Amino acid sequence: MKLKSKIPDFILCLVFGMSLGIISKYLDTIAVDGSWWTYILHYFADLFTRLGIWVLIGTIIAAYSKTLIRAAINTFIFFIGMLISYYIYSAYLFGFFPTSYFILWGSIALVSPLLAIIVWKAKNNIHLAFILPALPMGLLLSLSLGMGLFYVYLSYIEESIMYVVLCVIFYKEPKQMTISVVFSFVVAFIFKQISPFDF
């Protein structure tokens, strides 16, 4: 695989990530003044502070990359570009660089190539398409629902819509999707029980 054929993908993912990092930080700085426009911007600011939108974007990048290696690299570059631009812009606005937060989210971004490989195989391997889609789908489901042993309730409708988008992305046939959906509920429940974070 020649480097020249990879460069456009890398550039696109880097620019996209850096742009979204700056946009999401900018949205954080907008105060609601009572106008409908600032309410809309505040809505998107809230959306971009949650994990679901980033899971969706990362999944789309990985699933539609041309090869497994490109999926891993493109996803990593996207998240690193987003984090660098977000925190550099934060430092510009507030006069200090939040090193601890950058290290925390940077460490999570280091895992993104492995997750991208799982997503790419879930999309492109007919045999693994029965089980692997349940991982990203289950993560999004856990972000959209409150779940316990005897209760389930809707936390965020946006993440539920994103879950449906992932169902469309990973759909192969009715049987395959039914199995993936069932397993995604299992993954979501497990994630809710073991996750140290409350997103």
Secondary structure, DSSP 8 states (H G I E B T S, - for coil): --HHHHHHHHHHHHHHHHHHHHHHHHHHT----S-HHHHHHHHHHHHHTSHHHHHHHHHHHHHTSSSHHHHHHHHHHHHHHHHHHHHHHHHHHHSS--HHHHHHHHHHHHTHHHHHHHHHHHHH-TTGGGTTTHHHHHHHHHHHEEE-SS-EEES-HHHHHHHHHHHHHH-S-HHHHHHHHHHHHHHHHHHHHH-S---
